């Protein structure tokens, strides 16, 4: 069965390259299985578009996501060195990360999910689905999905970004985009370095990304390759007893995608590969004392077809994926998974839209099981709409949870997959000058995986917690006064609030991750225009985490844009507050970053 599935999917990819009959629409890469953008679907979706990306002035992806409702970013360092991301009270293993609709989550551990081999200048937008999405994406789309959409060719241009700041920080980023014959090429490179904001937090990053888009007659093909090298001091990252930890990760990523339309049938194929090498030492001054070497390889292929029938959009296809690890600690393991999906989106009338779908999936030689989902959107008027979603989700244990061991940690090869039933509903409003949204969600989980123990003398044991109930609400409001008050100095006001209530039923006293979810989160942003067309952005954050003291901080960003040149100054943690996302890791106090960007189109 495995052999025939692989051969069938690869042959279909080759056949797509051989067609030369019908005219091809521009390839559209999105996180949705239906042939429309996620942002037009009947789900609670958050979008960071290209305009928003510019305002962040080449900040790291984790920093840009921090303001969003329902999203929890826990940082162990700066500049995206290592961050755990969770959505709606989930764990950091329960969020699926994708680039152009291709899964790039790390099977070793979710700590490496943000090892993303592309630069900020390569991103067109970021789409965030909150809640289950296993009906569309299969395993690990448990609490949410983050899909990073890369820029396609927009014209010949060259861009340069230079940054310098506190703790001897610097970053250089360069990108070039040009057309040669029928090839549309894009290449980018960045390097950043810092002495660190406390002992043993220095780092050096190097990132390279290349993409070529080939278009001729009916065919459009996309080839992407990325390379990321992170080398950093990891003071108390995994244990406060060892402040001299250090780590180096190298991540490589390659994809080959095709798209073709034949008599109204929209066919697309994807072949992908991701490798992550992880070199961890418990004491960098004595590497031989404890040194773990891990290498994961994930490769696979998917085939998808879609067509329209009257007011219904149908999509169906399959996915094949191999995951492998070679490790001095975890050993050598592999697992093979495959599945078949379908999804339909029906426009019942001008007011109602319904999406129904499911994924029939086999995980690591298990029997095929069905994971359905249902989404609904009802337009009350031109500006108001209701939405609701109901579905099942599941997550496979990571290789670390299954096989890792050390003097204080014990894995569990008998772990069962996590499962949940999810419901959310809400109302949203939007027009040219303002938008608002409020929603309620509820998630019933079973077999939640966490590291637990009953006393400080016991080892942390990977275990399935019996039951977890997550419920909460989210509210967001945005106002653009300048849209109805000409030349008004306040350009944008945004307020977001998240409330979470997590109830767990398990027989252990201590939990490593599952008992530290956010309880309350508030974000408030204000953007104003100053003299000489300069702008100022003020961002205020408040967080109350379970078993942590509340914390608050503010960031300030000053920006000035000329034709091809922009200059900005960002002050992070402007009031110099003490901040921490983990008990043993204090985050930076006040820091300054000066950014100069120059771009020319020709």
Secondary structure, DSSP 8 states (H G I E B T S, - for coil): -HHHHHHHHHHHHHHHHH--SS--------S-SSSS-GGGSSS-EEEE-HHHHHHTTS--HHHHHTTSTTEEEEESSSTTSSEEEEETT--TTSEEEEETTEE---SS-GGGTT---S-GGGEEEEEEEES--HHHH-TT-SSEEEEEEE----SSEEEEEEEEETTTEEEEEEEEEEEETTEEEEEEEEEEEE--SSTT--EEEEEEEEEEEEEETTEEEEEEEEEEEEEEE-TTSS-TT-TT-EEEEEEEEEEEEEEEEETTEEEEEEEEEEEEEEEEES-TTSGGGSEEEEEEEEEEEEEEEEEEETTEEEEEEEEEEEEEEEETTTEEEEEEEEEEEEEEEEE-SSSEEEEEEEEEEEETT---EEEEEEEEEEESSSSEEEEEEEEEEEE---HHHHH-EETTEE--TT---EEEEEEEEEEEEE-SSEEEEEEEEEEEEEEEEEEEESSTTS-EEEEEEEEEEEEEEEEEEEE-GGGTSTT-SEEEEEEEEEEEEEEEE-S-SEESSTT--EEEEEEEEEEEE-GGG-EEEEEEEEEEETTS--EEEEEEEEEEE-SSEEEEEEEESTT----EEETTEE---SEEEEEEEEEEE-
